[in-house]
Amino acid sequence: MGSLSSDECRRLLSAYETALAARIETHRSKSAGELVRLDSWRLNELPKAVRTRASPFMTKNELEKLMECKL
């Protein structure tokens, strides 16, 4: 299996919002607002929090929240 080209990565990333909307539509176990909030936290807040620590790590609560987002 080969690696992705820059163009392929850009194309896939540009489809992210559409894919998230499709997931929200088909997985009604969580509200749309909650999924969007969790996804935003995963992409924006979590990486910043981890990078601010002297030795980067995730707390148990962060890991639980990440798993909630993924499930």
C-alpha positions in Angstrom: 0.0 0.0 0.0 1.5 3.3 -1.0 1.4 6.7 0.8 -1.1 9.4 0.1 0.0 12.3 -2.1 -0.5 15.9 -1.0 -3.4 16.3 -3.5 -5.1 13.2 -2.1 -4.7 14.5 1.5 -6.2 17.9 0.6 -9.1 16.2 -1.3 -9.9 13.9 1.7 -9.6 16.7 4.2 -11.9 18.9 2.1 -14.5 16.1 2.4 -14.3 16.0 6.2 -17.3 18.2 7.0 -19.5 16.2 4.6 -18.4 13.0 6.2 -19.1 14.3 9.7 -22.6 15.4 8.6 -23.2 12.0 7.2 -22.1 10.4 10.4 -24.4 12.6 12.4 -27.3 11.7 10.1 -26.8 8.0 10.4 -25.8 7.7 14.1 -28.6 9.2 16.1 -27.3 7.9 19.4 -25.9 11.4 20.2 -27.4 14.7 19.3 -25.9 16.5 16.3 -24.7 19.4 18.5 -23.0 17.0 20.9 -21.1 15.3 18.1 -20.0 18.6 16.6 -18.9 19.8 20.0 -16.9 16.6 20.7 -15.3 16.7 17.3 -14.3 20.3 17.7 -12.8 19.5 21.1 -10.9 16.5 19.6 -9.4 18.6 16.8 -8.7 21.9 18.6 -8.6 21.7 22.3 -7.2 18.3 23.0 -4.0 18.7 21.0 -3.3 22.1 22.6 -3.8 20.7 26.1 -1.6 17.7 25.4 1.2 19.9 23.9 1.2 22.2 26.9 2.4 19.5 29.3 6.1 19.0 30.0 5.8 15.4 28.9 2.9 15.2 26.5 0.2 12.8 27.8 -3.6 12.5 27.9 -5.5 12.3 31.2 -7.9 9.5 31.9 -10.8 12.0 31.5 -9.5 13.2 28.1 -9.1 9.6 26.9 -12.7 8.8 28.0 -14.0 11.9 26.2 -12.0 11.0 23.1 -13.5 7.5 23.2 -17.0 9.0 23.6 -16.3 11.0 20.4 -15.1 8.0 18.5 -18.0 5.7 19.5 
